[in-house]
């Protein structure tokens, strides 16, 4: 099995920055065969894609509306992917998910992803 889990959420000031992490683990996995997507969901709204990375090729793609303040990168650990968020705005204070796909897919669509993390919540601090 393949599992992913997010971390790095929490309190952030408006205009601040935050880096979220996605760690993949499970049964023997070829990390470079994994595609990682980042998604977010506000309460009462549908889930929306942010961007993705193919660990095999290093290809990174962003949803058009998300380009600018979001940066996806691969960590030093083979199974780690980051999402850097800059200039936090109110619409960014939502639940963030990462998802993994065994075929190293990189897509903004949620459908192809095999495994989803439980999410990590980002909220504003006063």
Secondary structure in CASP SS format (residue, H / E / C, confidence):
PFRMAT SS
TARGET T0000
AUTHOR 0000-0000-0000
METHOD secondary structure of the structure
MODEL  1
X C 1.00
X E 1.00
X E 1.00
X E 1.00
X E 1.00
X E 1.00
X E 1.00
X C 1.00
X C 1.00
X E 1.00
X E 1.00
X E 1.00
X C 1.00
X C 1.00
X C 1.00
X C 1.00
X C 1.00
X E 1.00
X E 1.00
X E 1.00
X E 1.00
X E 1.00
X E 1.00
X E 1.00
X E 1.00
X E 1.00
X C 1.00
X C 1.00
X C 1.00
X C 1.00
X H 1.00
X H 1.00
X H 1.00
X C 1.00
X E 1.00
X E 1.00
X E 1.00
X E 1.00
X E 1.00
X E 1.00
X E 1.00
X C 1.00
X C 1.00
X C 1.00
X C 1.00
X C 1.00
X C 1.00
X E 1.00
X E 1.00
X E 1.00
X E 1.00
X E 1.00
X E 1.00
X E 1.00
X C 1.00
X C 1.00
X C 1.00
X C 1.00
X C 1.00
X E 1.00
X E 1.00
X E 1.00
X C 1.00
X H 1.00
X H 1.00
X H 1.00
X E 1.00
X C 1.00
X C 1.00
X E 1.00
X E 1.00
X E 1.00
X E 1.00
X E 1.00
X C 1.00
X C 1.00
X C 1.00
X C 1.00
X C 1.00
X E 1.00
X E 1.00
X E 1.00
X E 1.00
X E 1.00
X E 1.00
X C 1.00
X C 1.00
X C 1.00
X C 1.00
X H 1.00
X H 1.00
X H 1.00
X C 1.00
X C 1.00
X E 1.00
X E 1.00
X E 1.00
X E 1.00
X E 1.00
X E 1.00
X E 1.00
X C 1.00
X C 1.00
X C 1.00
X C 1.00
X C 1.00
X C 1.00
X C 1.00
X C 1.00
X C 1.00
X C 1.00
X C 1.00
X C 1.00
X C 1.00
X E 1.00
X E 1.00
X C 1.00
X C 1.00
X C 1.00
X E 1.00
X E 1.00
X E 1.00
X E 1.00
X E 1.00
X C 1.00
X C 1.00
END
